[in-house]
């Protein structure tokens, strides 16, 4: 039986559509065999669309982006609309109180990446999160001191101004409507609020999300009037409202109320940064990825370069393949954790880390019969509650965006009167070099707390072009350091293992981040024989229910296939 993607690809277009003459170069698809007992089956289909597509962790936010494109907006307009809508409908990670990265590829060949990561406030000090004995406290995780200066509003507005075709006031309207008129709470949001109630009920958000002392229930309508007012101010006044106007006043008042250190000056000085995207190739395909302060693009390219030194990869479920992935991840993460940081604060050897010759040297150090060992110091922090969305418009313009509060609902702090959560991104800096952070990662000196520094991030928004230079794949993920390995495995599944996008997303995943020195794998994703063989080779193994939350769009003959992470929630909306 042919893979599902082939059935999608055979649908007629009624014209050239977004593909141009000849259509995209799509490898011949093969239906994979997943291990017996694996939670997902093969041969499923994503959502097919002839013209345009938005995929995000919220169906309502995806619809907001699609609405903007139906009204004539391009992919950047839709991405910004989706981003603001996620702040309303997916508050665990969608935000205006955090930051993110956006990678853009326009059909005229222009590529761009914008860094709107949070920055450490000017009053930050190196040891502000350790006690008198030098032991880290929870102040980088919970409460007002945990927040960096938010970049989301400035970054999205800047991207829109340079590459969008509509006004900020226009693209923010769906988010204003969702906040002001409300939306029906689903079981996913209820479970999220239930799980984080101990954190959230400590702060002002309790009034909005726990109206009677309990999480707002499925089927009830969640109205966020303060957030609607904030969004209206941004629509009328632009990002100035957030960084120097009424919203800024409310944010600073919240800081003072809780002992935080973000000031009027911090907000007024914040600027997003346009950075040159990373460009690389893998087996004839081209990758466009985010440079530092994202570690994602660099680490992914380094690991892919190692794998490219092999003429072909072992079979997907073989011990040899899992070993090779682990060793490639290990080497790339060691470099990530010891050589990458905010480029304004250190010299990053990008040319070396992304070079093919360097990858050949690393590949030669891999022993096919046994696991390597990792120095304990090789780790840096990264958050887990992130959200990624992918957008492609009818002209083929593409946007990959990943945004975050770091932990779920960030620091828990809810800006009174403004209606949004603040991040806890300060924990992504090395708040106590040499000590493990909340994710078991050991922090490097190059990422120590300094005023104005952007924390190193694992966010990995990525765009892949086919060998003819046409758009093939827009992808990214949530999940802390597993963002890098999860996004990369979807790319490998499509290019090397010839899977459809739906199968590539449903396939079992694994992860290695150098330290802890073990393979994390999805339970039932390894056969017993593979697990035994990897253990015999010296690999530590740690089973977990799920790794990474990827959202992706792939061009297929006749249109687009959008796939929401089957391990998570969300919606793919196209037309």
C-alpha positions, 0 to 999 in steps of 0.5 A, a space after each residue: 500500500 502506498 504511503 498516505 503522502 502519495 495520496 495527498 500528492 496526487 490530488 489535482 491542483 487546477 493550476 501551478 499554484 504555489 509550486 511553480 513549474 515542475 513542483 517540489 522535489 519530493 523523495 519517494 515515500 516508504 511506509 515505515 514499520 514501527 515497533 510492536 506496541 508503539 502508540 502510533 500507527 503508520 499511514 495516517 494523513 495530515 491536513 491537506 490544503 491547496 494554498 496556505 496553511 498554519 499549524 500551531 498548538 492551538 486550533 483557534 490561533 491557527 484559525 486566526 492566522 488563516 483568517 489573516 491570509 484569507 483577507 490577503 495577508 502574507 505568511 508574516 502577517 499570519 505568523 504575527 496574528 497567530 503569535 498574538 492569538 496564542 497569548 490568549 488561547 495557549 497561555 502556558 507558552 504562548 505569550 506577550 510576556 516572553 520572547 522567541 525567534 522567527 525565521 522567514 523565507 520569502 518567495 523572492 529569495 530573501 531570508 531573514 531571522 529575528 531574535 526577540 529573546 528576553 534579556 537580563 535586566 540592567 540590575 541583574 548581578 551574577 550571584 543574585 540567584 544563589 544563597 550565602 552558601 553558593 547554592 541556587 535558590 528557586 528565585 530564577 524559577 518562580 516569582 518576580 525576580 525570575 523574569 527577563 525583559 520581554 521581547 515578544 511584542 517588539 519582535 513580532 511588530 518588527 517582523 511585521 513592519 519589515 516583511 508583512 503587508 498588513 498593519 499591526 492593528 489589523 493582524 492583532 484583531 483576531 487575538 483581541 476578539 478571542 480575549 474580549 469575547 472569550 473562547 470555550 475552555 477545552 480539556 487540555 487547558 483545564 488539565 494544564 491549569 489543574 497541573 499548575 494550580 500550586 504556582 498560579 494561585 499564588 499570583 494575580 492570575 488566579 482571579 482569571 483562571 481560577 474564578 471560584 478557587 478551581 480551574 475554569 472548567 471545560 465548556 466554560 467561556 474564558 474572557 480575558 478583559 485585561 488582556 483584551 485592553 492590553 492588545 487594543 493598546 498595542 493595536 492603537 499605539 504599536 509596541 510603544 504601548 508595551 515598552 513605554 506606555 500604559 502597559 509598561 507602567 503596569 508591568 513595572 508596578 507589578 515588578 515593584 509589588 513583588 520585588 522584581 527588577 525590570 524597570 522603565 529603562 529596561 523596557 525602553 531600551 529593549 530592541 529585537 535583533 535581525 541576525 543573518 540566518 544560518 545556511 547549510 546543506 544536507 544530502 542536497 537539501 538546504 537548511 535555513 536556521 536560527 543562529 545564536 543566541 539560539 543554539 538550535 540551528 548550530 547544534 542541528 547543523 553540526 549533528 546533521 553534518 556528522 551524519 552526512 559523512 555516512 553515505 547512508 544511514 542504518 535502518 530506522 529501528 536498528 541498534 546501529 542507527 540509535 547508536 549513531 544518532 546518540 553519538 552525533 547528538 552527544 558531540 554536537 551538544 558538548 559544543 553547544 554547551 561549552 561554546 555557544 552563548 549570546 554573541 554580544 558577550 562571547 566569541 562564537 566559533 560558528 564557522 568551525 562548528 558548522 563546517 563539513 570538515 569539522 564534522 568529519 573529524 568528529 565522525 571519525 571519533 565515533 566508535 561503532 561498537 561502544 558509547 563514548 563518555 561525556 564530561 560532566 561539565 558539558 551542559 547548559 540550561 533550557 526551558 521546556 514550555 515553548 510553542 512552535 508554529 509554522 506558516 506558509 501562504 499561497 505564494 509560498 512565503 514561509 515562516 517558522 516561529 518558536 516562542 516561550 515563557 520558559 517554564 509552564 506559565 513562566 514565573 507564574 507572575 501575572 501582570 495585574 491590570 494587563 492580563 498576561 504572564 511573565 517569563 522565567 527566562 533568567 533560569 536559562 542563564 547560568 545562575 549557578 555555574 557548575 550546578 544542575 538546573 531544573 532540567 538536569 543541565 549543568 550551566 556553563 560559565 559563558 552563560 553566567 548572569 550579566 545585565 543585557 545578556 540573552 539566555 542561550 536557547 534550544 529553540 530551533 525554527 527551521 526551513 528546509 528547501 529541496 535540491 531545486 531550491 523550492 520550499 519543502 518543510 517548515 518545522 520547529 518544536 517545543 520541549 527544551 533541549 529535545 527541541 533540537 533533536 526532535 526537529 532534526 529527527 523529523 527532517 531525517 525521517 523525511 529525507 533519509 528514511 523517506 517517511 511522509 510528514 505524518 509518519 515522520 511526526 509519529 515515529 518514535 524519538 530519542 534524545 541525548 544532550 551530552 549530560 545527563 550521559 544517557 539516551 532518553 527514549 520514548 517507551 515502547 519506541 525501542 524494541 527489547 533487542 535494541 535496548 539490550 544492545 545499546 546497554 551492552 555498548 555502554 549507553 545509559 537508557 532512560 524511558 519517558 512517555 513523550 519527547 518533543 512537541 513538533 509542528 510542521 508543514 510540508 509541501 506536497 504535489 498539489 498543495 501543503 500537508 500540515 501536521 500537528 504534534 500527535 503527542 500534544 494539542 493544536 490545529 492545522 488550518 488551511 485553505 
